[in-house]
Amino acid sequence: MKDVVFRQYDIRGKVGSEFIIDDVYDLTYAIADYFMQRDLQVKVVAVGMDGRSHSKQIKQHVCAVLADSGFDVLFIGVCPSPVLYFAMHTMSIDAGLMITASHNPKEYNGIKICFGKEMVWGNEIVKIRELFKQKKRVNTKKKGIIKEYPVIPAYIDYLAQQFDFLKNMPLRAIVDCANGVAGTVLPQLVRAMKWQHVHLLYEEVNGDYPNHEADPTVEHNMQDLKKLLAETDAQIGLGLDGDCDRMAPMTKDGFLVPGDQLLGLFAQPIIKQHPGSIVVFDVKASSALIEILKKWGARPIMSATGHSLIKDTMNKHSAILGGELSCHFFFHDRYFGYDDGVYAMMRLFELILISGKSLKELLLVIPERYSSPEYRIDCDEQDKQSIVDEVRSYFEQQKKVKMITIDGVRVVMPYGWALIRASNTQPVLSLRFESDTKQGLQKIKQESITVLANYNDKNELERAFNV
C-alpha cells in the first residue's frame, strides 16, 4: 500500500497503483491488531462491501484474515455503508469494515473502519498505517468463523416502521441509484412502502458505473435525472452516491439543491421542537445557513469537512443535527446520528408531505446568496498544503479580512468569502466562493485566481470558475 491511501477518515486509493490488493492481507492483520489493542474483548466483526469489481476479492482476503485472527465474522453482503452502521447500532457487533471507495471513480477501492458505534479516523488511521508497516499480526490459537448474515431486511423493516406515515404516499419521485449499492435497498423499500409513484433509475448494481459516476452533487452526473423530471409528471428527483451515505435532491425544474440549503430545511422543524439545539455544518456552508439557524433559535457550529469530523464535532457539542455541502446528513433527532442517504430521503419526503409544498417552495425560506458550486482542482498531494498556505498569506495582507482556519482557510471579507482547502479523499484542492452580489462574487473569484495562477494556468482557472 502507498502511504497516500491512509487518509483522514478511511483507507482508499487507486487499485493497482496505490491500493494493492495483495497487501490487503497485511493490512487486515494490522486492523485486527489495532482492534485487539483497543479492546481484548472484541469478538464479532461485521463486513460489508459495495459493488465494485474488486470488492469481492478484497472481501475474501479481509474475512479470511479476521477469522484467522480469532474474530467471528458476519458478512452482511453487498449493501450500503449505512446498513453496516445500522448493524453496529442494533446488533451485538464489536467492530465493522466496509469495503468501498464511496463516490470515487470505478478504479478506486478502500476500507472504512468502525469500532463500537464510531468511525475510526485521523490519528487512529495513522496507528493502523504504522502497524501495517510493522507487519503486525494477531497471534491466537483460536480461529473465528465466517457467517453470512444479511441485514438489509431488518434495515428496511426499521425504516418502514419509522415512516409508516409515508406508506402509499402520492408523491411522484424519481430516484437515481447511480448503479451503486442503493440498488440493493430501494427496490425492496419501494415494495414495502407500497409506493406506486416512485420510479427508480439505474438501480442495477454495477461497480463500473456505466451510466455516470456515483456522485449526485456533480451537475453533470444528474443530467439523465434532470431530463426525466422535465419529460414526466414527477415532482422531485433524488440522487444517491456510490455507497449510499449521501442524498442530493433536484427540484422539478432541474435545480440541484446544495447540501447547506437542504440542511436548513431539515433544521427548521427540528429547531421548532427543540429550541436552542445545536446544528453542525461544514466550513463550505453558505453564510445564509448561519443566518437562518440563528434566526430560528439554533446554535450553529462550524466544523472541518469530513463525515467523521462532523460526527466528532456533533458528539462534543451534543448536536441534534449536522450536515455538509456534499450532502452528508447526520440526524440525532429520531435516528442514530450517522450519515444515511436513504434515511435523509425519507425525511425529505416527510417534509414535503407534511408541508404540502414543493421542494422549490420549501427552499424560499433560505436567504439569497450568490454562491459558487464547490470547485475541485487537480493538485499533487505534496503540493496541496503549500498552496493553501500561499492563499492564506496573500489574503492576510488585506484589510478587514477575517481568517477561519479550522480546515484550509476560509477568508471572510466585508462582501463575501472564499474557501480553499485540501480534499481528504482525492488529490485535489476544494474551493468555494460566495458574496451578497454578483459583482462581489466575481471580484472574489478574480482575487483567488491572482494567487492561484502561481500554480495553475490562469486561463484554465478562469474557465473553471466561470469568470
N, C-alpha and C positions, 0 to 999 in steps of 0.2 A: 504494500500500500504506500502511495505517496503521502507525504505529510499533509498535503492540501486537502485530503479527504476528511481529515479530522476538523470539522467545522464547529461553529459556535454551539449549535444545538442538534447536530446529528453527525453521522459519518456518511459522506456522499461524494461521488465523483464519476468521471467517465470510465465506463467499464473497459478494461484492457490497458489503458494508458495511465489511469490514476487509481481506480478501484479494481484491484487484481483479485479475480475470483479464487485463484489458487491460494491466496493469502487469507481467505475467509476462515479457514481452519484456525490459524494462529490468532486471528482477530477475535474469533468467538471464544477461544481459550482465555484470551485476555479479558473479555467481557465476563466470562464465568468467574475468573479470579477476582475481578472487581466486585461482582455480586457477593462473593464469599467474604471479601474484606469488609464489606459494609454490614453484612449480617450472616453469621454462620447458619442461621435457621432457614435461609432461603431454600425452598424445596421445589416449588412449581413455577415454571416459566412458560408463558404463552407466546406463540409465534404466529404472526400473520404475514401475508405478502400481497403485493399488488400484481398486476397482470403483465409486467414486462417480461420479455423473452428470457432474460437471465435470472429472474426471481426464483424460479423453481430450483435451479441448480444451487443458488445461494442458500435457499431454504433447507435443502438436503444437507449441505455442509453444516449449517447452523444447528439444526436439530440433532445431528449425529454427535457433534462436539458437546452440546449441552447435556445430552444423555450420558456421554462418556465421562462428563464432569460430575455426574451424580444427581442431576436435576431431572425431575419428571417434566416432560414437555407436552403441552397441549397445543397442537397445531390447529388453529381456528380457521384456516383456509384462506382462499383469495377473498379479500374483504377490504373495506375502507379502514384507514388508520383509526377513525373514531370508534369502530367496532372493537378494536383491541383495547382502546381506552375504556369503553363501556364494560368490557370483561374485567378489566383491572378494578373497576369500581363496584361491580356487582357479584364477583365470584372470589373464591379463595385462591388468588394468584399473587405470587410474591414479586414477579418481575415480568417484563414483556419486551419482545423485539418485533419491530415492524420492518419488513424488507420492502423498501420503497425509495424512490427519489422524488416523490411528490409531483410537482408540476414541471420538473426538469424534462428536457427532451429525451427521446427513447434510448439514446446511447448512455444515459446515466443510470446508476442504481446506488443503493445505500441501505443504511440501517438506522432507524430511530429506536432509542432505548428508553424503557420505563423501569423505574424501581419504585415499588409500592404504587402509589397513585400519582407519582410525579415523573416528569421527563428528566432524563439525565442530560446535562448540558454544561457549557462553559468549562470551568476547571475540572469537572468530573470527566469530560471528554478527553482532556489533556492527560488525566491519570490513566485512562484506558489506552491512549496512544503510547504512553511510557511502558505500560505492561506489555503491549503488543511488541514493542521494540526489544523488550527483555525476553520475549518468547515464553512468557509465564504460562504455566499450566496448573490446573487443579489436580492434585493427586488424591484419588479416592478409590477404594476397592468397590464401593457400592456404585452400581450403574443405575441410571434412571431409565424410564420407559418413555416411548413416544406414542401419543394417543391423539387421534383426530377428534376434535370437539367443536363442531360448528356453533357459532354464537349468533349469527345473523338472525335466526328465527326468534330468539329471545329479545334481540335489539328491536326488531320490527314490532313484536308484541308490546314492548315498553312504549314505543312511540305511538302506537295505535291507542293505548290506554291513556297516555298523557294528552293526546289531541283527539279524543273522542268527538269533540265538537266539530272537527273537520271532516268527519265521515260523510260521504255523499255530497261534498261541497260543490256548489255550482261554478266556482271559479274556473275559468278556462286558462290553462297554463301549458307552456312548452318547456321541458327540462332537458338541457343538453348535457348528457353524461360524458361526452368527450372521449368515448371508448375507454374511460377509466373504470375504477372499481365501484363507482356509483351504480354501475350496471348489475352488480351482484345484489343490490338492495332495492333499488327503485321499482323494478317490475313487481316484486313481491309486496312492496309497500303500497303501490297503486291498487293492487287487488285487495289488500287488507283494509284499505281506507275506502274502497268502493268508489274511487274517483273515475267518473265517466268522461271528464273533460280535461284530463291531464295527459298530454302526449309526450312520449319520450323520444329523444333524438340521440342517435349514436350510443345506444345502451349496450351494444355488444362489447364485451371486454376484449381489448386488443392493445397490447403494450407497445405496438408500433405506432399507435395514434395516427391511423391513416387519413383521417378527415381534417384534423387540426391539432396543434399542441394543446395539452390539457391544462391551460391557464386561462380561466374565464375573465380575468381582469384585463387581458390584452384585446383591444378592439378587433384586431384582425381575426382572432380566433372565434369571434362571435358573429361573423357575417352570415353564416347559414341560419342561425337563430334569428337574427335581425330580419332576414328575408322572409322567413316563415311567419314572423309576427306581422309583417306588412301584408302578407298574402292570405292569412287566415283570420278567423274571428277570435284568436287567442288574446287574452287581456294582459298577460305578463309572460316574460321569458326568464329563465334562470339557467346559469351555467355552473357546473361543479368541476373542481380540479381533479388531477390525476389520482390522488389518494383520498379525495372526498372530505378534506377537512376545511374546505373553503367553498363559499357560495356567493356568486355575483348576480344580481338581478338586472333585467333590462325592461324599460317601460315599453308600452305598446308602440310608441313612435321611435323606438330604437336607441334610447338614451341608456348607456351602460352606467349604472349607478356606482359611484365610488364608495369604498368601504366606510369612509368617515361620515358621509351623508347617511348611509344605512344605519350606522351605529347610532346616530342621532335619533332616527325613527325608532329603533329598538329601545333607546333610553327613555323616551318621553313617558310611556305608560308605566315603566318600572319606577321612575323617579316620583311619579304621581302617587304610587302605592308606598314608596319608601323615601320620603323627603330627606334630603341631606345625604343620600347614599353616594358612594364613590364610584366614578366611572373612569376607567383607564383607557388611554388611546396612545397610539404610537407617534413618534416625532414627525411623521409625514402628514399628520392630520391638518385639516384646514382650521384657521382661526375661527371660522364660522361655527365649528363644533364646540369650541371652548366657550364662545359667546352664548350659545343656546343652552348648554349644560348649566352655566352659571345662572342664566335667566330662569330656568326651570327649577333651580334649587339644589342641583347636584354639586358635588365636589370633584372637579375634573383634575386628573393627574396624568401628566405626560410621561411616557416610557420610551426606552430604546425599542427599536423594531425587532421583532422576532417572537414567535409564539411562546417559547419558553421564557423569554424576558418579560413579556406581557403578563404571563401567568405568575411569574415570580413577584412582579410589582403588585398584582392583584392580591396575592396572598399576604404580602407585607402590610397592605393597607386595608385588608378585608373588603375589597371592592365587590360590588354586586354584578358588575358588567364590565367587559373590556372588548376592544376590537382594534383592528388595523386597517389601514388604507387598502391593503391587499386582500381584504375580505375574510380574514380570520375573525370569528366572533366567539366570545367566551361568556357563557351565562352561568352565574352562580344563582340567579333567580330561577327556581324551579328545575335546575339541572346541575350537572356535576362540575362545571367550570372549565371543561376542555373545549377545544375548537372542533366543531362538527357541522359540516356543510348541510347535511340533510336536516339536522335539528334546526339550524338557522332558517332553512327554507320553510319548515313548519311554522316557526314563529312569525315569519313574514306573511304566510298565508293567513294566520290568525289575525295579524294586524289589519290586513286588508278586509277580511270578512267582518270583523267587529266594527271597524270604522265605516264600512260601506263606501269607502273611497278607493279610487285607483291609486297605483303606486305613484304616478305623476302628481296626483292631487296631494298625497301624503307628503311629498317632498317640498311642497310650498312653505312648510314651516322652517326650512333651512335658509338662513340669510344668504344672499347672493355674494359670491366672491368670484374673481377671475383667477381660476386655478389651472395650472398645467396638469397633465397626467404625470405619472411617475416615468421619468426618462431613465433608461438603463444603457450606459455607455461601456463598451468593452474596455477592459483595463487589466493588465497583468497583476497577479496577486501581490507581487512585491512592490508595486508602484501605488497601490490604492491609498495607503495611509499618507504617503508623502504629498499626493495631490490634494487630499482633504486638508492637510496642514497648510499647504500653499494658499488655498482658498481662504482659510481662516485668517492667515497673516494679511492677505490683501484687504479683506473687509474690516479688519481691526483698525486699519489706518483711517477709516472714515468716521465722521461724526454722527452722533445719535444712532448708533448701532448697538444692538444687544446680541450677545452670543449664547446660544444654548448648545452645550457640548456633551449631552448625555449619549449621543450616537452620531458620530460625524460632527458636522457643525450646521446648525440652523441659525442663519443670520437674519435677525429681526430688524427691519427698518421702519421709518415712520409710515411708509406707504405699502408695506408688504413684507414678504420674507423669501429667502432662498435656502434650500437644503441640499447639502452634498454629503453622502455617507458611503462607506464601503459595504457592498452586499455581503451578507453572511452565507449565502448559498451558491453564488456564482462569481466568476472573475469579472465583475462589472462594478461601476460606480452608479449609485442611485441618486437621482436628482429630482427635485420638485420645486416649483415656484408659485407664488400667489401674491395678488395685490387687490386693492379695492377698485382699481380701474384697469381698463385695457392698456392704457398708456403706461401705467405703473408696472404691469406685468411684463411688457416689452422691455422697459428700462432695466428691470431686474435680470431678465434673460441676457440682455446685452452686456451688463456688467459681469455676469458669470462667464460669458463667452470670452471676455477680455482676459481673464486669468486662466481659463481652461485652454485657451489657444496655445499656451506654452507646451501643452501635452498632446493636443488633438488639432486636426486641421480645422481652421476657423470656418471655412465654407461648409464642411460636414456638420459642424456643431450648429450652424445657423439653420441648415436643413432639418436637423434632428429636432431642434427646439422650435421650428416653425416661425423663425424670425424673418 
